[in-house]
Amino acid sequence: MTDDIRSLLDRLEHFYDALPRDVAHPEEYGGLTLFVRDGAGWSFYARPRHGAPEPPSAADVLAVRERQRELGLPEAFEWVHDLTPELLPVARSAGLSVLQAPLMVLDPAALPDLAAVTKVPVRILDPAAETFPADLAVRRAVATVGFGAAGTTVGDAGPAARDAALVEIAPAMLAEERSRGLAGLRVSALAESPERGALAGGMAMRVGDVAEIAGVATLPAARRRGLGAAVTVALARRLLDDGVEVVFLSAASDDVAQVYARVGFRRVGTACIAEPGAVTA
């Protein structure tokens, strides 16, 4: 690993550690930190403890899993393999399955113009707009349908499936999304056809000058039209315009990574995502 890559991965590790701390408190278990959300909302992961002198042990993993079960939380662990390679065999020995996802960083000079990717309009959601609750619910419905049929294969699920997946967002979660959006810490986008409505969506989370693009999904019926790539380009452009220096993401597979590579992202490492029953790659 070169010094430049090590420095870059250290910035990403700082991001992962800092991201949950506004809404969650850390609990330390040896070489691991479990982030426990204060109040309702999405549950967070356990990660290698930032600055720990020793890598996590099997006993640390088992202690965190016991605590997650006690709290009713998903038994989820995430880490950068290149920085903590010892955790992969430990996680597997503790009964977890591990997805090894390409970890990719944007080369800003290689980011294409949105018009070169798709003709479908992509809209950045306005957290101050009256339509924001409905827009956010649609983005999440697109993600539910898209991730329910993982991969890049064209399928049958389209706008009807999206509409069936719509769920009203809880007030506390909506307030958090709106406040973070107004503060420039979260950005959401939708690719929308005038005839069929939202076909793809995604979001980004920011800490300082580093941001992660996540949750990019396309309705299976609308795949292979560059919509996921277009949402990624629109989010990345907004982040760069807002002063972000490092834009990164984790691709769900090598096939998905090729989509991101075509719009300026390059692989710099491997992100590991572990949980009981996860797909091993």
SEVEX-367286 format. One record per residue (C-alpha): residue number from 1; residue in one letter; x, y negated, z. Coordinates in Angstrom, 1 decimal, padded with zeros to 4 digits. Example, Ala and Ser with C-alpha at 12.3 -4.5 7.8 and 13.67 -1.06 7.14 Angstrom:
<rs>
<1,A,<012.3,004.5,007.8>>
<2,S,<013.7,001.1,007.1>>
</rs>
This chain:
<rs>
<1,M,<000.0,000.0,000.0>>
<2,T,<001.4,-003.4,-001.0>>
<3,D,<001.6,-006.3,001.4>>
<4,D,<-001.0,-008.2,-000.6>>
<5,I,<-003.5,-005.3,-000.5>>
<6,R,<-002.8,-004.8,003.2>>
<7,S,<-003.5,-008.5,003.9>>
<8,L,<-006.7,-008.3,001.8>>
<9,L,<-008.0,-005.3,003.6>>
<10,D,<-007.2,-006.9,007.0>>
<11,R,<-009.5,-009.8,005.9>>
<12,L,<-012.2,-007.3,005.1>>
<13,E,<-011.8,-005.6,008.4>>
<14,H,<-012.1,-008.9,010.2>>
<15,F,<-015.3,-009.5,008.3>>
<16,Y,<-016.8,-006.1,009.3>>
<17,D,<-016.0,-006.8,012.9>>
<18,A,<-017.3,-010.3,013.0>>
<19,L,<-020.5,-009.9,011.0>>
<20,P,<-022.7,-008.3,013.7>>
<21,R,<-021.5,-010.4,016.6>>
<22,D,<-024.1,-013.2,016.2>>
<23,V,<-027.0,-010.8,016.8>>
<24,A,<-025.4,-007.8,018.5>>
<25,H,<-023.1,-007.1,021.4>>
<26,P,<-020.1,-004.8,021.2>>
<27,E,<-019.7,-001.7,023.4>>
<28,E,<-016.2,-000.1,023.3>>
<29,Y,<-015.5,003.6,023.4>>
<30,G,<-011.8,004.2,023.2>>
<31,G,<-010.8,003.4,019.6>>
<32,L,<-014.4,002.6,018.5>>
<33,T,<-016.7,-000.3,018.8>>
<34,L,<-020.5,000.2,018.7>>
<35,F,<-022.5,-002.9,017.8>>
<36,V,<-025.9,-002.9,019.6>>
<37,R,<-028.4,-005.4,018.3>>
<38,D,<-030.0,-007.7,020.8>>
<39,G,<-033.7,-007.5,019.9>>
<40,A,<-035.5,-006.2,016.9>>
<41,G,<-033.9,-005.9,013.4>>
<42,W,<-031.6,-003.7,011.4>>
<43,S,<-029.3,-001.4,013.4>>
<44,F,<-025.6,-001.8,013.1>>
<45,Y,<-022.7,000.7,012.9>>
<46,A,<-019.8,001.8,015.0>>
<47,R,<-016.4,000.9,013.6>>
<48,P,<-012.7,001.3,014.6>>
<49,R,<-012.1,-001.1,017.4>>
<50,H,<-010.4,-004.2,016.0>>
<51,G,<-006.8,-004.3,017.3>>
<52,A,<-006.9,-000.9,019.1>>
<53,P,<-003.5,000.6,019.7>>
<54,E,<-004.7,004.1,018.8>>
<55,P,<-007.1,005.4,016.2>>
<56,P,<-010.4,006.8,017.3>>
<57,S,<-010.5,010.3,018.7>>
<58,A,<-013.1,013.1,018.4>>
<59,A,<-014.0,012.3,022.0>>
<60,D,<-014.6,008.7,021.1>>
<61,V,<-016.9,009.7,018.2>>
<62,L,<-018.9,012.1,020.4>>
<63,A,<-019.3,009.4,023.1>>
<64,V,<-020.6,006.9,020.5>>
<65,R,<-023.0,009.4,019.1>>
<66,E,<-024.4,010.2,022.5>>
<67,R,<-024.9,006.5,023.2>>
<68,Q,<-026.6,006.0,019.8>>
<69,R,<-029.0,008.8,020.5>>
<70,E,<-029.7,007.4,024.0>>
<71,L,<-030.6,004.0,022.4>>
<72,G,<-032.5,005.6,019.5>>
<73,L,<-030.1,004.2,016.9>>
<74,P,<-028.9,005.8,013.7>>
<75,E,<-025.6,007.8,014.2>>
<76,A,<-023.8,005.6,011.7>>
<77,F,<-020.1,004.9,011.4>>
<78,E,<-018.2,002.8,008.9>>
<79,W,<-014.6,002.1,008.3>>
<80,V,<-011.9,001.3,005.7>>
<81,H,<-010.1,004.6,005.0>>
<82,D,<-006.9,002.9,003.9>>
<83,L,<-006.6,001.2,007.3>>
<84,T,<-007.8,004.1,009.5>>
<85,P,<-007.1,007.3,007.6>>
<86,E,<-007.1,009.4,010.8>>
<87,L,<-010.8,008.9,011.3>>
<88,L,<-011.9,010.9,008.2>>
<89,P,<-010.9,014.4,009.6>>
<90,V,<-012.0,013.4,013.1>>
<91,A,<-015.5,012.4,011.8>>
<92,R,<-015.9,015.6,009.9>>
<93,S,<-014.7,017.7,012.9>>
<94,A,<-017.4,015.9,015.0>>
<95,G,<-020.1,017.1,012.7>>
<96,L,<-020.5,014.0,010.4>>
<97,S,<-020.7,013.9,006.7>>
<98,V,<-018.8,011.1,005.0>>
<99,L,<-019.4,009.2,001.8>>
<100,Q,<-016.2,007.8,000.4>>
<101,A,<-017.2,004.7,-001.6>>
<102,P,<-015.0,002.7,-003.9>>
<103,L,<-014.2,-000.6,-002.1>>
<104,M,<-014.0,-003.4,-004.7>>
<105,V,<-012.9,-007.1,-004.7>>
<106,L,<-013.8,-009.7,-007.3>>
<107,D,<-011.3,-011.3,-009.6>>
<108,P,<-013.0,-014.7,-010.0>>
<109,A,<-011.3,-015.3,-013.3>>
<110,A,<-012.9,-012.1,-014.7>>
<111,L,<-016.5,-013.0,-013.6>>
<112,P,<-018.5,-013.3,-016.8>>
<113,D,<-021.2,-015.9,-017.5>>
<114,L,<-024.7,-014.6,-016.6>>
<115,A,<-026.0,-015.1,-020.1>>
<116,A,<-023.5,-012.6,-021.4>>
<117,V,<-024.8,-009.9,-019.1>>
<118,T,<-028.6,-010.1,-019.6>>
<119,K,<-031.4,-012.3,-021.0>>
<120,V,<-033.6,-011.5,-018.0>>
<121,P,<-033.7,-014.5,-015.6>>
<122,V,<-032.0,-014.1,-012.2>>
<123,R,<-033.3,-016.3,-009.4>>
<124,I,<-031.5,-017.1,-006.2>>
<125,L,<-034.1,-017.2,-003.4>>
<126,D,<-034.6,-020.4,-001.6>>
<127,P,<-034.9,-019.8,002.2>>
<128,A,<-036.7,-023.1,002.6>>
<129,A,<-039.5,-022.3,000.1>>
<130,E,<-043.0,-021.3,001.1>>
<131,T,<-042.6,-018.3,-001.2>>
<132,F,<-039.6,-017.0,000.7>>
<133,P,<-041.4,-014.4,002.8>>
<134,A,<-043.1,-012.9,-000.3>>
<135,D,<-039.8,-013.0,-002.3>>
<136,L,<-037.9,-011.3,000.4>>
<137,A,<-040.5,-008.6,000.8>>
<138,V,<-040.3,-008.0,-003.0>>
<139,R,<-036.5,-007.8,-002.9>>
<140,R,<-036.7,-005.2,-000.1>>
<141,A,<-039.4,-003.2,-002.0>>
<142,V,<-037.1,-003.1,-005.1>>
<143,A,<-034.3,-001.8,-002.9>>
<144,T,<-036.6,000.9,-001.3>>
<145,V,<-037.6,002.2,-004.8>>
<146,G,<-034.1,001.8,-006.3>>
<147,F,<-032.2,003.5,-003.5>>
<148,G,<-034.9,006.2,-003.3>>
<149,A,<-033.6,007.4,-006.7>>
<150,A,<-029.9,006.8,-006.3>>
<151,G,<-027.5,006.5,-009.2>>
<152,T,<-027.8,004.9,-012.6>>
<153,T,<-030.1,007.3,-014.4>>
<154,V,<-033.3,005.9,-016.0>>
<155,G,<-036.4,007.1,-014.2>>
<156,D,<-040.2,006.6,-014.1>>
<157,A,<-040.5,004.4,-011.0>>
<158,G,<-041.2,000.8,-012.0>>
<159,P,<-043.3,-002.2,-011.0>>
<160,A,<-046.2,-000.1,-009.7>>
<161,A,<-043.8,001.8,-007.3>>
<162,R,<-042.3,-001.5,-006.3>>
<163,D,<-045.7,-002.9,-005.4>>
<164,A,<-046.7,000.2,-003.5>>
<165,A,<-043.5,-000.2,-001.4>>
<166,L,<-044.2,-003.7,-000.3>>
<167,V,<-044.2,-004.2,003.4>>
<168,E,<-044.8,-007.4,005.4>>
<169,I,<-041.6,-008.5,007.1>>
<170,A,<-041.7,-008.8,010.9>>
<171,P,<-041.7,-012.5,012.1>>
<172,A,<-038.4,-012.1,014.0>>
<173,M,<-036.6,-010.6,011.0>>
<174,L,<-038.0,-013.2,008.7>>
<175,A,<-036.8,-016.0,011.0>>
<176,E,<-033.3,-014.5,011.1>>
<177,E,<-033.2,-014.2,007.3>>
<178,R,<-034.4,-017.7,006.8>>
<179,S,<-032.0,-019.3,009.4>>
<180,R,<-029.0,-017.4,008.0>>
<181,G,<-030.0,-018.4,004.5>>
<182,L,<-030.3,-022.0,005.4>>
<183,A,<-026.9,-021.8,007.1>>
<184,G,<-025.3,-020.4,003.9>>
<185,L,<-024.6,-017.1,005.6>>
<186,R,<-027.0,-015.0,003.5>>
<187,V,<-028.0,-015.2,-000.1>>
<188,S,<-030.6,-013.1,-001.9>>
<189,A,<-031.4,-012.8,-005.7>>
<190,L,<-034.0,-011.3,-007.9>>
<191,A,<-033.9,-010.4,-011.6>>
<192,E,<-037.4,-011.1,-012.9>>
<193,S,<-039.2,-010.3,-016.1>>
<194,P,<-042.0,-012.8,-016.9>>
<195,E,<-044.3,-009.8,-017.7>>
<196,R,<-043.2,-007.2,-015.1>>
<197,G,<-042.0,-009.3,-012.2>>
<198,A,<-038.9,-008.4,-010.1>>
<199,L,<-036.9,-005.5,-011.6>>
<200,A,<-033.6,-005.8,-009.7>>
<201,G,<-032.4,-007.5,-006.6>>
<202,G,<-029.5,-007.8,-004.1>>
<203,M,<-028.1,-009.9,-001.3>>
<204,A,<-024.8,-011.1,000.1>>
<205,M,<-023.6,-011.7,003.7>>
<206,R,<-020.9,-014.3,004.5>>
<207,V,<-018.4,-014.7,007.4>>
<208,G,<-016.1,-017.7,006.9>>
<209,D,<-014.5,-017.5,003.5>>
<210,V,<-015.3,-013.8,002.9>>
<211,A,<-018.6,-012.4,001.7>>
<212,E,<-020.0,-008.9,000.9>>
<213,I,<-022.5,-008.2,-001.8>>
<214,A,<-024.8,-005.4,-000.8>>
<215,G,<-028.2,-003.8,-001.4>>
<216,V,<-028.0,-004.3,-005.2>>
<217,A,<-030.7,-002.1,-006.7>>
<218,T,<-032.7,-001.7,-009.9>>
<219,L,<-036.1,-000.1,-010.4>>
<220,P,<-035.3,003.2,-012.2>>
<221,A,<-037.6,002.3,-015.1>>
<222,A,<-035.5,-000.8,-015.8>>
<223,R,<-032.0,000.7,-015.6>>
<224,R,<-029.3,000.6,-018.3>>
<225,R,<-030.2,-003.1,-019.1>>
<226,G,<-027.5,-004.8,-017.1>>
<227,L,<-029.8,-006.0,-014.4>>
<228,G,<-027.8,-004.8,-011.4>>
<229,A,<-024.7,-006.3,-012.9>>
<230,A,<-026.6,-009.6,-013.6>>
<231,V,<-027.8,-009.8,-009.9>>
<232,T,<-024.2,-009.2,-008.8>>
<233,V,<-022.8,-011.9,-011.1>>
<234,A,<-025.4,-014.4,-009.9>>
<235,L,<-024.7,-013.7,-006.3>>
<236,A,<-020.9,-013.9,-006.8>>
<237,R,<-021.2,-017.2,-008.7>>
<238,R,<-023.2,-018.7,-005.9>>
<239,L,<-020.7,-017.5,-003.3>>
<240,L,<-017.8,-018.9,-005.2>>
<241,D,<-019.6,-022.2,-005.8>>
<242,D,<-020.2,-022.4,-002.0>>
<243,G,<-016.5,-022.0,-001.3>>
<244,V,<-016.1,-018.3,-000.6>>
<245,E,<-012.6,-017.0,-001.4>>
<246,V,<-013.0,-013.2,-001.2>>
<247,V,<-016.1,-011.5,-002.6>>
<248,F,<-016.3,-007.7,-002.1>>
<249,L,<-018.6,-004.8,-002.2>>
<250,S,<-018.8,-001.0,-001.8>>
<251,A,<-020.0,001.0,-004.8>>
<252,A,<-022.2,004.0,-004.1>>
<253,S,<-020.3,006.2,-006.6>>
<254,D,<-017.6,006.1,-009.3>>
<255,D,<-020.4,005.7,-011.9>>
<256,V,<-021.8,002.6,-010.1>>
<257,A,<-018.2,001.3,-009.6>>
<258,Q,<-017.9,001.2,-013.4>>
<259,V,<-020.8,-001.2,-013.5>>
<260,Y,<-019.1,-003.6,-011.1>>
<261,A,<-015.8,-003.2,-012.9>>
<262,R,<-017.4,-004.6,-016.0>>
<263,V,<-018.2,-007.9,-014.2>>
<264,G,<-014.8,-008.5,-012.6>>
<265,F,<-014.5,-006.3,-009.6>>
<266,R,<-011.4,-004.1,-009.0>>
<267,R,<-011.0,-001.2,-006.6>>
<268,V,<-008.7,-001.9,-003.7>>
<269,G,<-009.5,000.9,-001.3>>
<270,T,<-012.1,003.3,000.0>>
<271,A,<-015.0,002.5,002.4>>
<272,C,<-016.2,005.4,004.5>>
<273,I,<-019.8,005.7,005.6>>
<274,A,<-020.5,008.6,008.0>>
<275,E,<-023.7,009.9,009.4>>
<276,P,<-025.4,013.3,010.0>>
<277,G,<-026.6,014.7,006.7>>
<278,A,<-025.0,012.1,004.5>>
<279,V,<-023.8,013.1,001.1>>
<280,T,<-020.1,013.9,001.0>>
<281,A,<-018.1,012.6,-002.0>>
</rs>
